[in-house]
Amino acid sequence: MVDLTPEMAQLWTSLGPWVPGRARILQFVSAGSGEGASTIAREFARLAAERSRRAVWLIDLDLAVQGQHAAILNDSKRFGALGPDAPASPDGSMFFTVQPPLRGPDGRPWSDARYLAARQAGGRNLWVTRFRRELLRGPQQPHIAPSQAYWSALRQHADVVVLDAPAADRSTTALAVAPYADSTVIVVAADEGDVKRTAALRDGIIAAGGRCAGIVFNRAQVETPGFIRAILP
């Protein structure tokens, strides 16, 4: 496992200033699959948890795969053991809706919040979400909901909220969530030669009402991993 602490500290500084008492929501995404956005999001969340007094949330927006929960579960040496499932919504709101709704014995639809759990990593400030796909029945599928409610509620209980969005080449989730994040960081593999799709992602985020903080070039595949941050024009 590559230790990216120095690089994440540099990114933390470059994204400042950090305002005490106000949670910042940061989204990480790449234009193409396999460029390392999930690794950067996870490592940034780990550093944020070390530097924050209140909770840091790592929310995996890829509700089909949930790679963040699996990665932390399998790297307990660095992140610590995961605690039991806990509610992931402070007030019952949620950033997705499951359709068609499942109804209980009383005929009422299940709350969407029942499908998302949070687990504390190593007894520290870091919480990682897990979408409970095992609760889905038949044709049920989650869909991202265009609502500010969940993000506003979560801000009251965290210092930093890190969003790991699925790559833009297979999902539009990053565009749907961009308006509710303070900023989006685009991760690009250092050997990625197609700058057009990265530019298209940037333009899409801005057109959706989001703010693009910059790009991070991922060089984690070479012997000396590192990142170069550049503000997008």
C-alpha positions as CSV (number, residue, x, y, z in Angstrom):
1,M,0.0,0.0,0.0
2,V,1.4,3.4,-1.0
3,D,1.5,6.0,1.7
4,L,0.3,9.3,0.3
5,T,0.3,11.3,3.5
6,P,2.8,14.0,2.3
7,E,0.9,14.5,-1.0
8,M,-2.5,14.7,0.8
9,A,-1.1,17.2,3.2
10,Q,0.0,19.3,0.2
11,L,-3.5,19.0,-1.3
12,W,-5.1,19.9,2.1
13,T,-3.1,23.1,2.2
14,S,-3.8,24.0,-1.4
15,L,-7.6,23.7,-0.9
16,G,-7.6,26.1,2.1
17,P,-8.5,28.2,3.9
18,W,-10.4,25.8,6.1
19,V,-13.1,27.6,8.2
20,P,-13.5,26.1,11.7
21,G,-17.1,25.1,12.6
22,R,-18.2,24.8,8.9
23,A,-18.1,21.5,7.2
24,R,-16.6,21.4,3.8
25,I,-17.9,19.0,1.2
26,L,-15.3,17.9,-1.4
27,Q,-16.1,15.6,-4.3
28,F,-13.4,13.6,-6.1
29,V,-14.0,12.2,-9.6
30,S,-12.1,11.2,-12.7
31,A,-13.2,11.3,-16.3
32,G,-12.2,7.7,-16.9
33,S,-12.3,4.5,-14.8
34,G,-9.0,3.4,-13.2
35,E,-7.4,6.8,-12.8
36,G,-7.2,6.6,-9.0
37,A,-9.9,9.0,-7.8
38,S,-11.1,6.5,-5.1
39,T,-7.6,6.1,-3.8
40,I,-7.1,9.9,-3.6
41,A,-10.5,10.3,-1.9
42,R,-9.8,7.6,0.7
43,E,-6.3,8.9,1.5
44,F,-7.6,12.5,1.7
45,A,-10.3,11.4,4.1
46,R,-7.8,9.6,6.3
47,L,-5.6,12.7,6.5
48,A,-8.6,14.9,7.2
49,A,-9.7,12.6,10.1
50,E,-6.3,13.1,11.6
51,R,-6.5,16.8,11.4
52,S,-10.2,17.4,12.3
53,R,-11.8,17.6,15.7
54,R,-15.2,16.5,14.5
55,A,-16.3,13.6,12.2
56,V,-15.0,13.2,8.7
57,W,-17.3,11.3,6.4
58,L,-16.2,9.3,3.4
59,I,-19.3,8.8,1.2
60,D,-19.0,6.3,-1.6
61,L,-21.4,7.6,-4.3
62,D,-20.9,4.5,-6.4
63,L,-23.9,2.7,-4.9
64,A,-23.4,-0.3,-7.2
65,V,-19.8,-1.2,-6.2
66,Q,-19.0,0.3,-2.8
67,G,-15.3,0.0,-3.2
68,Q,-14.4,2.3,-0.3
69,H,-16.0,0.2,2.4
70,A,-14.2,-2.9,1.0
71,A,-10.9,-1.1,0.7
72,I,-10.9,0.1,4.3
73,L,-12.2,-3.2,5.6
74,N,-9.2,-4.9,3.9
75,D,-6.7,-2.4,5.2
76,S,-7.3,-2.4,8.9
77,K,-3.6,-1.9,9.6
78,R,-3.8,1.7,8.4
79,F,-7.5,2.6,9.0
80,G,-8.3,0.4,12.0
81,A,-11.1,-2.1,12.4
82,L,-14.6,-1.0,11.3
83,G,-17.3,-0.7,13.9
84,P,-20.9,-1.9,13.6
85,D,-23.4,-0.3,11.2
86,A,-24.8,3.0,12.4
87,P,-27.4,5.4,10.8
88,A,-25.9,7.5,8.0
89,S,-28.5,10.2,8.1
90,P,-28.8,12.8,10.9
91,D,-32.5,13.5,10.2
92,G,-33.8,10.8,7.9
93,S,-33.0,12.6,4.6
94,M,-30.9,10.9,1.9
95,F,-29.1,11.8,-1.3
96,F,-30.7,9.0,-3.2
97,T,-34.1,7.4,-3.6
98,V,-34.8,3.7,-4.0
99,Q,-37.4,2.9,-6.6
100,P,-39.9,1.2,-6.6
101,P,-40.2,1.7,-2.8
102,L,-40.4,-1.3,-0.5
103,R,-43.4,-1.2,1.8
104,G,-43.6,-2.6,5.3
105,P,-46.4,-4.6,6.9
106,D,-48.2,-1.4,7.7
107,G,-48.2,-0.4,4.0
108,R,-45.9,2.5,4.4
109,P,-42.8,2.8,2.2
110,W,-39.4,2.3,3.7
111,S,-37.3,5.3,4.4
112,D,-34.5,5.6,1.9
113,A,-32.2,6.2,4.9
114,R,-32.5,2.6,5.8
115,Y,-30.5,1.6,2.8
116,L,-27.3,3.5,3.9
117,A,-25.2,2.6,6.9
118,A,-22.0,4.2,8.3
119,R,-19.2,2.5,10.0
120,Q,-16.5,4.1,12.2
121,A,-12.9,3.3,11.2
122,G,-10.6,2.4,14.1
123,G,-12.6,4.3,16.7
124,R,-11.4,7.6,15.2
125,N,-13.1,10.5,13.5
126,L,-13.4,8.7,10.1
127,W,-16.8,7.3,9.0
128,V,-17.3,5.4,5.8
129,T,-20.7,4.7,4.3
130,R,-22.0,1.4,3.0
131,F,-25.0,1.1,0.7
132,R,-27.0,-2.0,1.9
133,R,-27.7,-3.6,-1.4
134,E,-28.7,-6.8,0.4
135,L,-31.9,-5.0,1.3
136,L,-33.0,-4.5,-2.3
137,R,-35.8,-6.6,-3.6
138,G,-36.6,-7.5,-7.2
139,P,-36.2,-4.6,-9.6
140,Q,-35.4,-2.0,-6.9
141,Q,-32.5,0.3,-7.8
142,P,-31.1,3.5,-6.1
143,H,-31.2,6.8,-8.0
144,I,-29.4,10.0,-7.0
145,A,-31.9,12.6,-5.8
146,P,-31.4,16.3,-6.7
147,S,-31.8,17.6,-3.1
148,Q,-29.8,19.8,-0.8
149,A,-31.5,18.4,2.4
150,Y,-29.1,15.5,3.2
151,W,-25.9,17.6,2.6
152,S,-27.2,20.5,4.7
153,A,-28.0,18.1,7.6
154,L,-24.6,16.3,7.4
155,R,-22.7,19.6,7.5
156,Q,-24.0,20.1,11.1
157,H,-22.2,16.9,12.2
158,A,-18.9,16.9,10.4
159,D,-15.7,18.9,9.7
160,V,-15.1,17.4,6.2
161,V,-17.3,15.3,3.9
162,V,-15.4,13.5,1.2
163,L,-17.4,12.3,-1.8
164,D,-16.0,9.5,-4.0
165,A,-18.0,9.7,-7.3
166,P,-17.9,7.0,-9.9
167,A,-15.9,7.9,-13.1
168,A,-17.7,10.0,-15.6
169,D,-17.3,7.5,-18.4
170,R,-19.9,5.2,-16.7
171,S,-22.0,7.5,-14.5
172,T,-23.4,11.0,-14.3
173,T,-23.5,11.0,-10.5
174,A,-20.7,13.5,-10.2
175,L,-22.6,16.1,-12.2
176,A,-25.8,15.4,-10.2
177,V,-24.0,16.0,-6.9
178,A,-21.7,18.8,-8.0
179,P,-24.1,21.6,-7.1
180,Y,-24.2,20.5,-3.4
181,A,-20.4,20.1,-2.9
182,D,-18.2,23.1,-2.1
183,S,-15.9,22.0,-4.9
184,T,-14.9,19.1,-7.1
185,V,-11.4,17.8,-7.6
186,I,-10.7,16.0,-10.8
187,V,-8.2,13.2,-10.7
188,V,-6.2,12.3,-13.8
189,A,-3.8,9.5,-14.3
190,A,-0.4,11.0,-15.2
191,D,-0.1,8.9,-18.4
192,E,-3.6,9.9,-19.5
193,G,-3.2,11.4,-23.0
194,D,-6.8,12.4,-23.7
195,V,-7.2,15.9,-22.1
196,K,-10.5,16.4,-24.0
197,R,-12.6,14.2,-21.7
198,T,-11.1,15.8,-18.6
199,A,-12.0,19.3,-20.0
200,A,-15.5,18.0,-20.9
201,L,-15.9,16.8,-17.3
202,R,-14.8,20.2,-15.9
203,D,-17.2,22.0,-18.2
204,G,-20.0,19.6,-17.2
205,I,-19.4,20.2,-13.5
206,I,-19.5,24.0,-14.0
207,A,-22.6,23.8,-16.3
208,A,-24.4,21.7,-13.6
209,G,-23.8,24.5,-11.0
210,G,-20.7,23.0,-9.3
211,R,-17.3,24.5,-8.7
212,C,-14.1,22.8,-10.0
213,A,-11.2,23.4,-7.6
214,G,-8.6,21.9,-9.9
215,I,-7.0,18.7,-11.0
216,V,-4.7,16.2,-9.4
217,F,-2.3,14.2,-11.6
218,N,-2.0,10.8,-10.1
219,R,1.5,9.4,-10.4
220,A,1.0,6.6,-7.9
221,Q,2.1,3.9,-10.4
222,V,5.7,5.1,-10.4
223,E,8.3,4.3,-7.7
224,T,8.0,7.7,-6.1
225,P,4.3,8.5,-6.0
226,G,3.2,12.1,-6.1
227,F,0.7,14.6,-7.2
228,I,0.7,17.9,-9.0
229,R,-2.2,20.2,-8.5
230,A,-3.2,22.7,-11.2
231,I,-6.1,25.1,-11.2
232,L,-8.3,24.5,-14.2
233,P,-8.9,27.6,-16.4
